[in-house]
Amino acid sequence: IYTILTLCEYRDDLGQVLQRKIEAMDRVHAQFVSAFAEAARRGALAPCWTPEAAAATFHWLFQGIIVDWLKYGRRFDLVRRGTAAIGAQFRAYRGAA
């Protein structure tokens, strides 16, 4: 399902699917911005990050990992490499990268 949603072209009747996908992504993005804003309020987000930038960067990292894994033949261990990449990103958010 994720392969179809991520890699297909949204033509003709699929325009509604694309619109729902965009709306869902906007909701998820807003939730991430809210979470990073709370982290910033608690002093857990490094000052070089805005909640908006942190949320966007996390989305791009996560999306890129998934797309590379799906599009290029699942040539790496998604769980191991994904966990390592996301862990490194969160260390960067805290300023410990």
C-alpha positions as CSV (number, residue, x, y, z in Angstrom):
1,I,0.0,0.0,0.0
2,Y,2.8,2.4,0.9
3,T,4.5,1.7,-2.4
4,I,1.3,2.6,-4.3
5,L,0.7,5.7,-2.2
6,T,4.3,6.9,-2.5
7,L,5.3,6.0,-6.0
8,C,2.2,6.2,-8.1
9,E,1.1,9.1,-10.3
10,Y,-2.1,10.7,-9.3
11,R,-4.0,11.2,-12.5
12,D,-7.7,11.4,-13.3
13,D,-9.8,9.7,-10.6
14,L,-6.8,9.6,-8.2
15,G,-6.9,13.3,-7.7
16,Q,-9.2,12.8,-4.7
17,V,-6.7,10.3,-3.2
18,L,-3.9,12.8,-3.6
19,Q,-6.0,15.5,-1.9
20,R,-6.7,13.2,1.1
21,K,-3.0,12.2,1.2
22,I,-2.0,15.9,1.3
23,E,-4.6,16.6,4.1
24,A,-3.3,13.7,6.1
25,M,0.3,14.8,5.7
26,D,-0.6,18.3,6.8
27,R,-2.2,16.9,10.0
28,V,0.8,14.7,10.7
29,H,3.1,17.7,10.1
30,A,1.1,19.9,12.5
31,Q,1.4,17.2,15.1
32,F,5.2,17.0,14.7
33,V,5.5,20.8,14.8
34,S,3.5,20.7,18.1
35,A,5.7,17.9,19.5
36,F,8.9,19.8,18.6
37,A,7.4,23.0,20.0
38,E,6.8,21.2,23.3
39,A,10.4,19.9,23.2
40,A,11.6,23.4,22.7
41,R,9.5,24.7,25.5
42,R,11.1,22.1,27.8
43,G,14.6,22.9,26.6
44,A,15.0,19.6,24.9
45,L,15.3,21.0,21.4
46,A,18.7,22.6,20.4
47,P,18.4,26.3,19.8
48,C,19.5,26.0,16.2
49,W,16.2,24.2,15.4
50,T,12.8,25.7,15.0
51,P,9.9,23.3,15.6
52,E,8.9,23.8,11.9
53,A,12.4,23.0,10.6
54,A,12.7,20.0,12.9
55,A,9.3,18.6,11.8
56,A,10.2,19.1,8.1
57,T,13.6,17.5,8.5
58,F,12.1,14.5,10.3
59,H,9.5,14.1,7.6
60,W,12.1,14.3,4.8
61,L,14.4,11.8,6.5
62,F,11.6,9.3,7.2
63,Q,10.1,9.7,3.7
64,G,13.5,9.3,2.1
65,I,14.3,6.2,3.9
66,I,11.0,4.5,3.0
67,V,11.1,5.6,-0.7
68,D,14.7,4.4,-1.1
69,W,13.9,1.1,0.5
70,L,10.8,0.6,-1.7
71,K,12.0,2.0,-4.9
72,Y,15.5,0.5,-5.1
73,G,14.8,-3.2,-4.2
74,R,14.9,-3.2,-0.4
75,R,18.7,-3.4,-0.6
76,F,19.2,-2.5,3.1
77,D,17.9,-3.5,6.5
78,L,15.1,-0.9,6.9
79,V,14.8,-1.5,10.6
80,R,18.5,-1.4,11.5
81,R,19.5,1.5,9.2
82,G,16.3,3.4,9.7
83,T,16.6,3.2,13.5
84,A,20.2,4.3,13.3
85,A,19.4,7.3,11.0
86,I,16.4,8.4,13.1
87,G,18.4,8.0,16.3
88,A,21.2,10.2,14.9
89,Q,18.6,12.8,13.8
90,F,17.1,13.0,17.3
91,R,20.6,13.4,18.7
92,A,21.0,16.3,16.4
93,Y,17.7,17.8,17.6
94,R,19.1,17.7,21.1
95,G,22.4,19.2,20.0
96,A,24.4,16.0,20.7
97,A,25.2,15.0,17.2
